[in-house]
Amino acid sequence: MFDATPLARLYARWRLGRMNALDPAKAQAAQLQRLLRRACLTRFGRDHGFADIRSPEAFQRAVPLRSYDAFWESYWKDSFPTLTDATWPGSVSFLAESSGTTSGKTKFLPISEEMVASNKRATLTMVALHFANKPDSRMLGGKSFMLGGSVAMTKRDGVPCGDLSGIAASRVPAWAKPYYYPPPELAEIADWEEKTTALAEDSVKQDIRALGGTTSWLLLYFDKLRKLHDKPDGKLTDFYPNLDMVVYGGVAFEPYRARFSEYVEGTGVDLREVYPASEGFLAIADRGVGEGLRLLLDNGLFYEFVPLEELEAENPTRHWIATAETGVNYAVVLSSCAGVWSYILGDTVRFVDLDPPRLLVTGRTSYYLSAFGEHVIAEEMEKAAAAAADAAGAQLVDFSVTALYPNAESPRGRHLWFIEFTKPVEQEPMKRAAEAIDATLSEINLDYRAHRAGGFGMDPPLLQQVPPGGFARWMRSRGKLGGQNKAPRVMTDPKLVESLREMSQETASS
């Protein structure tokens, strides 16, 4: 196998030099103008006067914020599945299937040829950032292992549809296939348990140099490696001796940091967080873990940022990179080279730097718990969950939160946390975990503290332990196990809450 390391080092120097030379505001304004010119003759472009827009501010005046449902009803439904000249010129090359983590509703998102190219450039940029931080890397001397959903594709009137990992796999060029893992016969396995077992058996025979996937599912896979190969304390390099990098994303990393350390500490493996979505590849870590992800400014995407508390307002404040501030929790709004325009992505972020722009992904707009005016965001829940694990002396697997509203028996509301650790936790440590959640949220969230003061507005949180394996069984029962699927951090549907409660009890008694 040809070792592309020397070429990667040259590309890394070129790409980093180009990124460092960018003026953030000028780069984003230029991206927007390219997108507008390209789409000015589409139905959306004509409806919104793209030909006459000359600035980000004019664009914001002309194009209102829209959700997926609004795009579907107004522009995509009538021309589905090709979406010909609806919001992007020509017909789409693919449709990425993406299900909402709370609603379960399947979304079909357009993937154009330009978006395929954008995602490839982002992947190369990730490799460049890895080499910039680890110049002696030999990552490209072996295979890169993507732990994703099934790559099997279906067609709707000739348009290929499927998981984003399947779309990426279908466009791997011939020269790159020797570097890519898993092979089609394993990648196409739909059942997650069957697939990960097969991968855990076969992959250890391969020269795996890089490994990537959703943070929480990677940990489940790592656990399977240990169990299948009877190495209860094995590091990742015990299974993949030449492993050089682990790429993760999709959920906040902090609650899982301790468990990742268990697998990579002392191995020299580079951990690199990424921020990809079906709508576009937004950012990549260019520094250490937890120091922020660098926003990709020149890759076919234009970003807007709306303060989370204003998202539902009639006229919310709409920032772009020239006006964004550090320390503010923003909802991300995206316009792209696949034809979404001022599209509410559903993620929340907070900038830690502005030149170059670096951000932390703080959660989802739907992961916002304020049943009693407490205004708890996903990032705060993640910190509270991590504190609970520390207090219980256990390692976190997953968690979800819901509100219990006042009733005749309990005149004050409270939060109910479903929380799973790697091993069962006794009553006293669970009590400490509940106290840690309460103390952490009271410390970092003034509204929560006010509602908890003197027990006036809210009772302390209630914890229900999900036995080991419970979340995985629950996700499987909903057809959401593995791939890009993630357990909902906040549940508002009583049926969803009851199903998790029942699954927890079934798992505990089995």
matplotlib code that plots the C-alpha trace (Angstrom):
import matplotlib.pyplot as plt

x = [0.0, 1.4, 2.2, 0.8, 2.3, 4.8, 2.0, -0.2, 2.5, 2.8, -1.0, -1.2, 1.2, -0.6, -4.1, -3.2, -1.4, -4.5, -6.8, -4.6, -4.6, -8.4, -10.1, -13.2, -15.8, -14.4, -14.2, -17.8, -19.2, -17.4, -18.9, -22.4, -22.0, -20.8, -23.9, -26.3, -24.9, -25.1, -28.7, -30.1, -32.2, -33.7, -37.3, -36.1, -33.5, -36.1, -38.6, -36.1, -34.3, -30.9, -29.7, -30.0, -28.4, -25.0, -24.3, -25.0, -27.3, -29.4, -29.6, -30.9, -33.6, -34.6, -34.6, -36.4, -35.3, -36.8, -37.1, -36.9, -40.7, -41.0, -38.6, -40.5, -43.9, -42.9, -40.1, -39.3, -42.5, -43.8, -40.5, -39.5, -37.3, -35.2, -35.8, -34.9, -34.1, -36.1, -33.5, -30.3, -29.7, -30.2, -31.3, -29.9, -27.2, -28.4, -30.9, -29.4, -31.9, -31.7, -34.2, -34.9, -33.7, -36.8, -39.6, -38.2, -39.5, -37.3, -35.9, -34.6, -31.9, -30.5, -26.9, -25.5, -22.3, -20.9, -21.8, -20.1, -16.9, -17.4, -17.4, -14.3, -12.5, -13.5, -12.2, -8.9, -8.8, -9.2, -6.2, -4.2, -5.0, -4.0, -0.6, -0.1, -0.5, 1.3, 3.9, 5.3, 1.9, 1.9, -1.9, -1.9, 0.3, -2.8, -6.6, -9.1, -12.1, -15.4, -17.9, -21.2, -24.6, -25.4, -24.0, -26.8, -28.7, -32.2, -33.5, -36.5, -37.3, -33.6, -32.2, -30.0, -31.1, -29.4, -27.2, -24.5, -21.9, -23.4, -23.2, -19.6, -18.8, -20.4, -18.0, -14.7, -12.4, -10.7, -7.3, -8.5, -10.4, -7.3, -7.2, -10.9, -12.5, -15.0, -15.4, -18.9, -20.0, -19.5, -20.5, -23.9, -25.0, -28.1, -28.4, -26.1, -25.3, -24.5, -22.4, -20.3, -19.6, -18.4, -16.3, -14.8, -13.8, -12.4, -10.9, -8.2, -6.7, -6.4, -3.8, -6.2, -4.5, -7.6, -11.0, -14.1, -17.7, -20.3, -18.8, -21.3, -21.4, -17.6, -17.5, -20.0, -17.9, -14.7, -16.5, -17.4, -13.7, -12.7, -15.4, -15.0, -11.2, -11.2, -9.1, -11.1, -8.5, -7.3, -6.3, -7.2, -3.6, -3.9, -6.4, -5.0, -1.2, -0.7, -3.7, -2.8, -6.1, -9.7, -12.2, -15.4, -18.5, -22.2, -22.7, -20.9, -17.6, -17.2, -19.4, -17.4, -13.9, -13.1, -14.1, -12.1, -9.1, -9.4, -8.9, -6.3, -4.3, -0.6, -1.0, -0.1, -3.4, -4.6, -8.2, -9.9, -13.4, -15.4, -18.7, -20.4, -24.1, -26.2, -26.5, -22.8, -19.4, -19.0, -15.9, -12.9, -10.7, -7.4, -6.1, -6.4, -9.5, -12.1, -10.4, -13.0, -13.6, -12.3, -15.1, -14.6, -15.0, -14.3, -16.1, -19.4, -21.3, -22.5, -23.3, -25.7, -26.1, -29.2, -29.2, -31.0, -33.5, -34.5, -35.0, -38.8, -39.1, -40.9, -37.8, -34.8, -31.3, -29.4, -25.6, -23.0, -19.3, -18.6, -21.0, -20.9, -19.6, -17.8, -19.7, -23.2, -25.2, -26.3, -28.6, -26.8, -28.5, -27.0, -27.0, -25.2, -24.1, -26.9, -29.7, -30.7, -31.1, -31.2, -32.0, -32.3, -29.9, -31.0, -27.6, -26.4, -22.9, -20.8, -17.7, -14.5, -12.4, -13.3, -10.1, -9.9, -13.4, -13.5, -16.7, -18.0, -21.1, -23.3, -26.3, -29.5, -32.2, -34.7, -32.4, -33.5, -35.4, -37.4, -40.6, -40.6, -38.6, -35.2, -33.7, -31.3, -29.3, -27.8, -24.2, -25.3, -27.0, -23.8, -21.7, -24.3, -24.2, -20.4, -20.6, -23.1, -20.7, -17.8, -20.0, -21.2, -17.6, -18.9, -18.5, -21.3, -22.9, -25.9, -28.6, -31.9, -33.9, -37.6, -39.8, -42.2, -45.0, -46.8, -49.8, -52.0, -49.4, -46.4, -47.2, -43.8, -42.3, -38.9, -36.6, -36.4, -33.0, -32.7, -29.0, -26.9, -23.5, -21.1, -22.0, -24.9, -24.6, -25.9, -28.5, -26.1, -23.9, -27.0, -28.1, -24.7, -25.2, -28.6, -27.0, -24.2, -26.6, -28.5, -25.4, -23.8, -26.9, -27.4, -23.8, -23.8, -27.4, -28.8, -32.4, -32.2, -30.7, -33.5, -36.2, -34.4, -33.9, -35.7, -37.5, -39.9, -40.2, -38.8, -38.0, -34.6, -34.0, -35.1, -32.8, -33.8, -31.0, -31.0, -29.3, -26.2, -27.4, -30.7, -30.3, -29.0, -32.1, -34.4, -32.8, -33.0, -36.7, -37.3, -35.2, -32.6, -29.6, -26.2, -25.0, -25.8, -28.7, -28.4, -30.5, -32.5, -31.1, -34.5, -37.8, -41.1, -43.2, -44.8, -45.0, -41.2, -40.6, -42.8, -41.2, -37.7, -39.1, -40.5, -37.4, -35.3, -37.4, -37.3, -33.6, -33.2, -35.3, -33.7]
y = [0.0, 3.4, 5.6, 9.1, 10.7, 13.0, 14.3, 14.8, 16.9, 19.1, 19.5, 20.3, 23.2, 24.6, 24.2, 25.6, 28.6, 29.3, 29.0, 31.3, 33.9, 34.3, 37.3, 35.7, 38.3, 38.8, 35.0, 34.5, 37.4, 36.0, 32.5, 34.0, 35.9, 32.7, 30.8, 33.6, 33.8, 30.0, 29.8, 33.1, 31.3, 28.7, 29.1, 30.0, 32.5, 34.2, 34.4, 36.1, 38.4, 36.7, 38.7, 42.0, 41.0, 42.4, 42.0, 39.6, 42.2, 42.5, 38.7, 38.6, 41.1, 39.2, 35.6, 34.6, 31.9, 28.5, 25.0, 21.8, 21.6, 25.0, 24.1, 20.8, 22.4, 25.5, 24.2, 20.5, 18.6, 19.4, 18.6, 15.6, 13.6, 15.3, 18.8, 20.1, 23.8, 24.3, 25.7, 24.7, 24.5, 21.1, 17.9, 16.6, 13.9, 12.2, 12.5, 12.1, 10.5, 12.1, 11.4, 13.9, 12.6, 13.7, 13.4, 10.4, 12.0, 11.1, 14.1, 14.0, 16.5, 17.5, 16.6, 18.3, 17.6, 20.8, 19.4, 16.1, 18.1, 20.3, 17.3, 15.8, 19.1, 19.1, 15.6, 16.6, 19.6, 17.3, 15.3, 18.5, 19.6, 16.2, 16.4, 20.0, 18.8, 15.5, 15.9, 12.4, 10.8, 7.6, 7.6, 7.3, 4.2, 2.0, 2.0, 4.5, 2.9, 4.7, 3.3, 4.5, 3.4, 1.0, 2.1, 0.3, 2.8, 2.9, 4.9, 7.2, 7.7, 7.2, 9.4, 7.5, 7.9, 6.7, 7.5, 10.1, 7.4, 5.5, 8.5, 9.1, 5.4, 5.5, 8.3, 6.8, 7.0, 3.9, 5.0, 5.6, 2.3, 0.4, 2.9, 2.7, 0.3, -1.5, -3.4, -3.3, -6.8, -5.6, -1.9, -2.9, -5.0, -3.2, -4.7, -2.8, -5.6, -8.0, -5.4, -4.3, -7.9, -8.6, -5.5, -6.2, -9.7, -8.6, -5.2, -6.4, -8.3, -5.0, -2.2, 0.4, 3.8, 6.0, 5.3, 7.6, 7.7, 9.1, 9.6, 7.4, 4.6, 4.5, 3.7, 0.9, -0.5, -0.2, -2.2, -4.9, -5.1, -5.8, -8.3, -10.2, -10.5, -11.1, -8.0, -6.3, -3.6, -3.4, 0.0, 0.7, 0.0, -3.5, -4.1, -1.7, -1.4, 1.3, 3.4, 7.1, 9.1, 8.7, 11.1, 11.7, 14.0, 14.1, 14.5, 16.5, 14.9, 16.0, 13.4, 10.7, 12.1, 9.7, 6.6, 7.7, 8.3, 4.7, 3.5, 6.0, 7.3, 6.7, 5.4, 8.6, 8.3, 11.7, 12.6, 15.0, 16.3, 17.2, 18.9, 17.3, 17.4, 16.1, 19.7, 20.4, 19.9, 22.9, 22.7, 20.7, 20.8, 22.4, 22.4, 20.2, 18.4, 20.9, 24.0, 24.7, 23.6, 25.8, 27.0, 26.2, 29.6, 28.8, 25.5, 26.4, 27.3, 30.6, 30.8, 32.8, 32.8, 33.6, 34.0, 30.9, 32.9, 34.9, 31.9, 31.8, 35.7, 37.4, 39.3, 37.6, 39.1, 37.5, 37.6, 36.5, 36.0, 39.7, 40.4, 37.3, 37.4, 35.0, 33.6, 33.7, 30.6, 30.7, 28.6, 27.8, 28.9, 27.7, 28.4, 25.9, 24.7, 22.1, 24.6, 25.3, 29.0, 30.6, 27.0, 26.4, 23.6, 22.6, 22.9, 25.4, 26.7, 29.1, 30.9, 30.8, 32.7, 34.9, 35.2, 32.5, 31.6, 28.6, 27.3, 24.7, 22.7, 23.2, 21.1, 21.1, 23.8, 21.0, 20.1, 23.1, 22.3, 25.2, 23.6, 25.9, 28.8, 27.2, 27.6, 24.7, 24.2, 21.0, 22.0, 22.4, 19.0, 17.5, 19.0, 17.9, 14.3, 14.3, 15.5, 12.8, 10.1, 11.5, 11.6, 8.0, 6.8, 5.4, 5.9, 7.4, 5.5, 7.7, 9.9, 11.6, 14.2, 15.0, 17.3, 16.0, 18.6, 19.4, 17.3, 16.7, 14.5, 16.7, 20.4, 21.3, 20.2, 18.6, 17.0, 13.2, 12.0, 8.6, 7.7, 4.7, 3.8, 1.1, -1.0, -0.9, 1.7, 1.3, 3.5, 5.7, 6.6, 7.3, 9.7, 11.5, 11.6, 13.3, 15.8, 16.5, 17.2, 19.6, 21.4, 21.6, 23.2, 25.5, 26.7, 27.3, 28.3, 31.3, 30.6, 27.0, 28.2, 30.7, 28.0, 25.6, 28.2, 27.0, 24.4, 27.1, 26.5, 23.1, 19.9, 18.4, 16.2, 12.5, 9.9, 6.6, 4.3, 2.6, -0.8, -1.4, -2.0, -0.4, 2.6, 0.4, -1.9, 1.1, 2.6, -0.8, -1.1, 2.2, 1.2, 3.8, 1.7, 2.8, 4.9, 8.6, 8.0, 9.5, 9.1, 12.3, 14.5, 16.0, 14.1, 16.0, 13.1, 11.2, 8.1, 8.3, 8.7, 5.8, 3.5, 4.3, 3.7, 0.3, -0.7, 0.2, -2.0, -4.9, -4.7, -4.6, -7.7, -9.7]
z = [0.0, -1.0, 2.0, 1.2, 4.3, 2.4, 0.2, 3.3, 5.0, 1.9, 1.7, 5.4, 5.1, 2.1, 3.6, 7.0, 5.3, 3.3, 6.3, 8.4, 5.7, 5.6, 7.0, 8.6, 7.6, 4.0, 3.5, 4.6, 2.6, -0.5, 0.2, 0.4, -2.9, -4.6, -3.3, -4.4, -7.9, -8.3, -7.1, -8.5, -11.2, -8.9, -7.8, -4.3, -5.7, -7.9, -5.0, -2.8, -5.2, -5.1, -8.1, -6.3, -2.9, -2.3, 1.4, 4.3, 5.8, 2.6, 2.5, 6.1, 5.2, 2.1, 3.4, 6.6, 8.9, 8.0, 9.5, 7.6, 7.6, 6.0, 3.2, 2.7, 2.4, 0.3, -1.9, -1.8, -1.5, -5.0, -6.7, -4.5, -5.0, -7.6, -6.2, -9.7, -9.6, -6.4, -4.1, -5.9, -9.7, -11.3, -9.6, -6.4, -6.5, -3.3, -0.5, 3.0, 5.3, 8.8, 11.6, 14.3, 17.7, 19.5, 16.9, 15.0, 11.8, 8.8, 6.9, 3.4, 2.9, -0.5, -1.4, -4.5, -6.3, -4.7, -1.3, -2.0, -2.9, 0.2, 2.5, 0.8, 1.3, 5.0, 5.4, 3.8, 6.1, 9.1, 7.9, 7.4, 11.0, 12.3, 10.5, 11.7, 15.3, 14.8, 12.1, 12.6, 12.0, 9.9, 9.6, 5.8, 5.9, 6.6, 6.7, 8.0, 9.8, 9.7, 12.2, 10.7, 9.7, 6.9, 3.6, 1.7, -0.5, -1.8, -4.7, -5.0, -8.7, -9.5, -6.7, -4.2, -0.6, 2.6, 5.6, 5.1, 5.7, 2.8, 0.5, 1.5, 0.8, -2.6, -3.7, -2.4, -5.5, -6.7, -5.6, -2.0, -1.6, -0.3, 2.6, 3.4, 5.9, 6.3, 3.0, 1.4, 2.7, 6.3, 5.8, 4.3, 7.4, 8.7, 12.1, 14.5, 16.9, 14.0, 12.2, 15.2, 16.1, 12.6, 12.5, 15.9, 14.7, 11.3, 11.9, 14.3, 11.4, 9.4, 9.7, 11.2, 11.5, 12.0, 13.6, 13.6, 14.6, 16.9, 20.4, 22.4, 19.8, 19.6, 23.3, 22.9, 20.1, 22.2, 25.0, 22.4, 21.4, 24.9, 25.6, 22.3, 22.5, 26.3, 27.1, 29.9, 30.4, 26.8, 25.2, 21.6, 20.6, 22.0, 19.2, 16.6, 17.2, 14.6, 15.5, 15.2, 15.4, 16.7, 15.2, 17.2, 17.2, 17.2, 21.0, 23.6, 24.6, 28.2, 29.8, 28.0, 28.5, 31.3, 29.4, 26.3, 28.5, 29.7, 26.1, 24.8, 27.8, 27.3, 23.8, 21.8, 19.9, 18.7, 19.6, 17.1, 17.4, 14.3, 13.7, 10.6, 9.8, 7.0, 5.9, 5.8, 7.5, 9.8, 12.0, 13.1, 16.2, 15.5, 19.0, 22.1, 23.4, 24.6, 23.2, 20.5, 16.9, 14.1, 11.8, 8.1, 6.4, 2.8, 2.1, 0.5, 3.7, 5.1, 8.8, 10.8, 14.6, 16.5, 20.4, 21.6, 23.7, 20.6, 18.2, 18.6, 18.6, 15.7, 14.7, 16.2, 16.1, 13.3, 13.6, 11.1, 11.7, 11.5, 14.4, 16.5, 20.1, 22.4, 25.4, 23.8, 23.3, 19.6, 17.5, 14.2, 10.9, 7.7, 3.9, 1.8, -1.6, -1.5, -1.3, 2.2, 3.0, 6.4, 7.6, 11.3, 11.8, 15.3, 17.0, 19.5, 19.8, 21.8, 20.4, 22.4, 19.7, 16.8, 14.8, 13.7, 14.8, 17.2, 18.8, 21.2, 20.3, 23.3, 22.3, 20.3, 20.2, 21.1, 24.1, 26.1, 29.4, 30.8, 32.1, 35.1, 33.8, 34.7, 31.2, 31.3, 28.1, 26.8, 27.7, 31.4, 31.4, 30.0, 32.8, 35.4, 34.1, 34.2, 37.8, 38.7, 37.3, 39.4, 42.5, 42.0, 41.3, 38.0, 34.3, 32.2, 29.2, 28.4, 29.9, 29.1, 31.1, 31.3, 33.4, 36.0, 36.3, 39.6, 40.5, 43.6, 45.2, 44.4, 44.3, 42.8, 39.6, 39.2, 36.6, 36.1, 34.9, 33.3, 33.6, 32.7, 34.1, 32.9, 36.0, 38.5, 41.2, 44.8, 46.4, 48.4, 45.3, 43.3, 46.0, 45.7, 42.0, 42.3, 44.7, 42.3, 39.5, 41.7, 42.9, 39.5, 37.9, 40.8, 40.4, 36.7, 36.0, 37.9, 36.9, 38.1, 41.4, 41.9, 41.3, 43.6, 46.4, 49.5, 47.4, 46.4, 42.6, 42.0, 44.0, 43.7, 40.7, 40.7, 39.2, 37.7, 37.0, 33.6, 34.0, 31.8, 28.2, 28.8, 26.5, 23.7, 24.1, 24.1, 21.0, 19.3, 20.2, 18.4, 15.4, 16.3, 17.4, 16.0, 13.1, 13.5, 15.9, 19.4, 22.5, 23.1, 25.9, 26.6, 26.3, 26.1, 24.7, 27.6, 25.5, 24.9, 28.6, 29.5, 26.9, 28.4, 31.9, 30.9, 29.1, 32.1, 34.3, 31.8, 31.5, 35.3, 35.7, 32.8]

ax = plt.figure().add_subplot(projection="3d")
ax.plot(x, y, z, "-o")
ax.set_aspect("equal")
plt.show()
